[in-house]
Amino acid sequence: MNIISTIIPIFIIIFLGLFTKQRGFITPDFLHQGNRLVYYVAIPAMIFSSISKAALKTQMNFAVIAVTLASIIFIMAVSMGTARFLKMTGPSRGSFVHCSFHGNLGYIGLAVAFYYLGDSGFVKAAILSGFVMILQNVMAVIILQYHSGDNKDRPKIFDTMKKTMANPVILSALAGILFSLFNIPIPLIFDRALKILTGMALPLALLIIGASLSFEKLKPRFLNVLISSFLKVIVTPAIGFVLFSFLSIPSSDYLPGLILLSSPTATLTYIMAKEIGGDPDFAVAAISICTIISGLTYGLWLSIV
């Protein structure tokens, strides 16, 4: 029952975002500015507030971190082989691989972790997401540049790494860790302000995800998008689940990792496809169909555990 009461409300808000965009309540300008507000202010505030108050010694599990990262690397290799089997080439192959491993942690993964696991589980997921985001971004740059066919005027890996480390989610997680480790108190006024921002973060993020969905580019590439989505929300968490079980890691420790591994294709795959040399149309289709499918697959994985 807890699974149903967690997953269905999340996807009701996502579909509400899609509906309100179609009705004109969410305009392209609002979508752009709202996304910036969530990404740079609300989500980082929520992550910092949660981690800064946590007892990190009981929240960090390095085995979970290692397995989660290993699962992502493994699925990247699997998706490269799959793309070769499907005879995909150039930017389309790059985006296929990218969409198969790059999950939407900040908007969907952390939302599921928060509403299903509560504050303690959210802290674990937030800390873990920092490590995962770094790995995902580094692999994305390498894969997309390799398959772009023209590396002139493309962002260099070092430059992209600097941008990755300046990611507001990563910075807020690092700041929260420092505040927690050194027991730095947050003044009451600022703590209450953070609580207000925290209340806005996930609902607005889910509305924006819904408003970002588009199915116009899906039809010409339906099969490949479906395979990419299968790799992302079925095979990736399956790899993690097998490894977590093999190492006898308690479910209470690995659930945050499994939730992040189960997250659908990130909206960032579209942006990176445009900037680095992937297939933006494939990315848009993959984001949309994978997000919808994840409503079912999240229920599957949480019920198995």
Protein Blocks (a to p, Z undefined) as FASTA:
>chain_A
ZZmmmmmmmmmmmmmmmmmmmnomacfklmmmmmmmmmmmmmmmmmmmmmmmpcfklmpc
fklmmmmmmmmmmmmmmmmmmmmmnopahjllmmmmmmmmmccfklmmmmmmmmmnomml
mmmmmmmmmmmmmmmmmmmmmmmmmmnopaghiacfklmmmmmmmpmklmmmmmmmmmmm
nopacdfklmmmmmmmmmmmmmmmmmmmmmmpccklmmmmmmmmmmmmmmmmmmmmmmmm
mmmmmnopafklmmmmmmmmmpccdfklmmmmmmnopafklmmmmmmmmmmmmmmmmmmm
mmmZZ
